[in-house]
């Protein structure tokens, strides 16, 4: 965040900020992550793009161009 690097969202970023209360309650690791991160990093993660065209020849994404899990 502080270095303002070009960053794309990954599946775990999405899974953290999309977590439902029931998922958080059932997962102590998720509880820890959310408590440790706080609201500012979560909002930053929500704003991350799925992909980014860095140059004409360099396309950035996590996993595949259409799915962050594949």
Backbone bond lengths (Angstrom), bond angles and torsions (degrees), N, CA, C in turn:
res aa  C-N    CA-C-N  psi(-1)  N-CA   C-N-CA  omega(-1)  CA-C   N-CA-C  phi
1 X - - - 1.454 - - 1.522 110.43 -
2 X 1.299 116.72 -50.79 1.463 119.82 -173.16 1.519 112.70 -69.89
3 X 1.331 118.20 -24.13 1.460 121.04 179.96 1.527 113.11 -89.14
4 X 1.307 117.30 -9.49 1.465 123.58 178.71 1.530 111.93 52.25
5 X 1.328 115.65 45.56 1.453 121.49 176.87 1.525 110.01 -77.95
6 X 1.322 116.20 154.46 1.460 119.73 173.41 1.522 106.91 -65.60
7 X 1.318 116.20 123.18 1.464 121.60 -174.96 1.515 109.33 -138.67
8 X 1.319 117.10 138.49 1.462 121.36 174.03 1.517 108.70 -113.32
9 X 1.311 114.71 156.19 1.464 121.39 -178.45 1.530 110.57 -76.22
10 X 1.321 115.32 139.11 1.454 121.06 174.56 1.516 110.53 -107.82
11 X 1.312 116.01 173.25 1.458 120.01 -177.95 1.527 112.28 -62.23
12 X 1.328 118.14 -37.14 1.462 118.51 -179.23 1.525 111.74 -72.79
13 X 1.333 117.56 -33.13 1.468 119.52 172.98 1.529 109.25 -56.72
14 X 1.321 115.56 -51.85 1.464 121.62 -179.18 1.525 111.80 -61.19
15 X 1.313 116.90 -43.87 1.459 120.06 -178.74 1.527 111.66 -64.16
16 X 1.318 117.25 -32.48 1.464 120.53 178.48 1.518 110.68 -69.04
17 X 1.328 117.73 -51.60 1.468 117.82 -175.45 1.518 113.68 -79.28
18 X 1.334 118.15 -14.34 1.467 120.56 175.89 1.529 112.73 -94.48
19 X 1.319 117.94 -1.87 1.469 120.98 -175.25 1.527 111.48 -58.61
20 X 1.316 115.05 133.59 1.465 121.29 176.79 1.525 109.36 -84.97
21 X 1.299 115.52 159.73 1.466 120.98 -179.32 1.524 110.40 -54.92
22 X 1.326 117.65 -42.90 1.467 120.22 -179.01 1.530 111.15 -63.93
23 X 1.319 117.78 -37.05 1.466 121.37 177.64 1.531 110.80 -68.13
24 X 1.313 115.81 -40.58 1.468 120.54 179.40 1.525 110.08 -65.92
25 X 1.322 116.42 -45.90 1.470 120.93 -179.75 1.522 112.19 -60.37
26 X 1.330 117.72 -32.77 1.458 122.18 -176.57 1.530 113.07 -88.83
27 X 1.328 117.83 -2.72 1.450 120.34 -172.73 1.530 110.01 -132.55
28 X 1.312 116.51 103.38 1.465 119.90 -177.37 1.529 112.48 -65.52
29 X 1.326 117.29 -29.82 1.460 119.81 176.47 1.519 110.68 -66.11
30 X 1.320 117.23 -43.44 1.455 121.20 177.77 1.530 110.38 -63.29
31 X 1.307 116.88 -40.15 1.469 120.65 177.09 1.527 109.99 -58.33
32 X 1.317 116.31 -47.32 1.462 120.85 -179.94 1.524 111.31 -61.53
33 X 1.320 116.69 -46.80 1.466 121.42 -179.02 1.523 110.76 -57.64
34 X 1.317 116.69 -49.40 1.463 120.61 -178.06 1.522 111.87 -64.15
35 X 1.317 116.99 -41.02 1.464 120.41 178.28 1.528 110.72 -66.75
36 X 1.311 116.27 -40.50 1.458 120.92 -177.54 1.533 112.03 -70.32
37 X 1.320 116.88 -39.54 1.469 120.36 -178.31 1.524 112.44 -69.06
38 X 1.299 116.06 -49.31 1.457 119.45 -174.21 1.530 111.10 82.89
39 X 1.310 116.47 -179.66 1.467 120.90 -171.24 1.529 114.37 -77.50
40 X 1.321 118.94 -36.25 1.464 120.63 -176.64 1.537 112.21 -63.21
41 X 1.331 119.61 -49.03 1.465 119.29 176.26 1.535 113.29 -62.94
42 X 1.323 117.09 -34.83 1.471 119.48 177.98 1.524 110.53 -63.79
43 X 1.310 117.16 -42.66 1.460 120.51 178.63 1.529 110.09 -64.87
44 X 1.322 117.49 -39.25 1.462 121.92 176.85 1.524 110.13 -61.01
45 X 1.333 116.87 -43.97 1.462 121.04 179.00 1.525 111.06 -62.29
46 X 1.315 117.41 -39.69 1.472 121.10 179.09 1.527 111.82 -62.00
47 X 1.312 116.34 -28.94 1.463 121.06 -177.70 1.528 113.65 -86.34
48 X 1.323 117.54 -8.64 1.463 119.69 -178.29 1.524 109.97 -65.54
49 X 1.318 116.99 138.76 1.467 119.54 177.63 1.529 111.08 -75.79
50 X 1.310 115.05 155.31 1.468 120.67 175.51 1.526 109.86 -65.84
51 X 1.326 116.46 -38.96 1.458 122.01 -178.16 1.527 109.13 -147.34
52 X 1.338 114.61 170.90 1.458 119.68 -179.98 1.522 108.84 -154.30
53 X 1.326 115.86 129.74 1.459 120.81 175.42 1.527 106.84 -89.39
54 X 1.316 117.34 99.69 1.459 122.39 -174.80 1.527 111.16 -72.33
55 X 1.319 115.37 -47.50 1.467 122.25 175.11 1.522 106.62 -140.33
56 X 1.300 116.20 178.25 1.470 119.29 177.84 1.525 111.39 -58.52
57 X 1.319 116.26 -29.97 1.466 120.84 -175.78 1.532 114.11 -105.31
58 X 1.319 117.80 -5.86 1.465 119.97 -176.91 1.528 110.21 -122.06
59 X 1.319 115.23 114.84 1.462 123.71 177.44 1.513 107.97 -112.48
60 X 1.317 117.17 127.71 1.457 121.83 -179.02 1.523 110.92 -105.71
61 X 1.324 116.00 134.29 1.463 121.50 173.22 1.519 107.47 -159.48
62 X 1.309 115.80 167.37 1.461 121.42 176.86 1.516 106.90 -106.46
63 X 1.290 117.62 120.83 1.476 125.23 -179.65 1.524 110.19 80.36
64 X 1.336 119.69 -93.22 1.462 121.07 179.95 1.540 109.39 -133.13
65 X 1.325 117.17 164.39 1.473 119.52 -178.35 1.525 115.32 -62.71
66 X 1.321 117.87 -13.84 1.467 118.99 -177.65 1.536 114.40 -119.76
67 X 1.343 118.22 -9.47 1.462 119.46 -175.01 1.534 109.23 -155.28
68 X 1.335 116.27 126.15 1.469 118.76 -178.21 1.523 113.96 -77.71
69 X 1.304 117.14 2.26 1.471 121.72 176.69 1.515 113.15 -108.78
70 X 1.318 118.26 -8.99 1.476 122.02 -175.25 1.509 110.22 -110.27
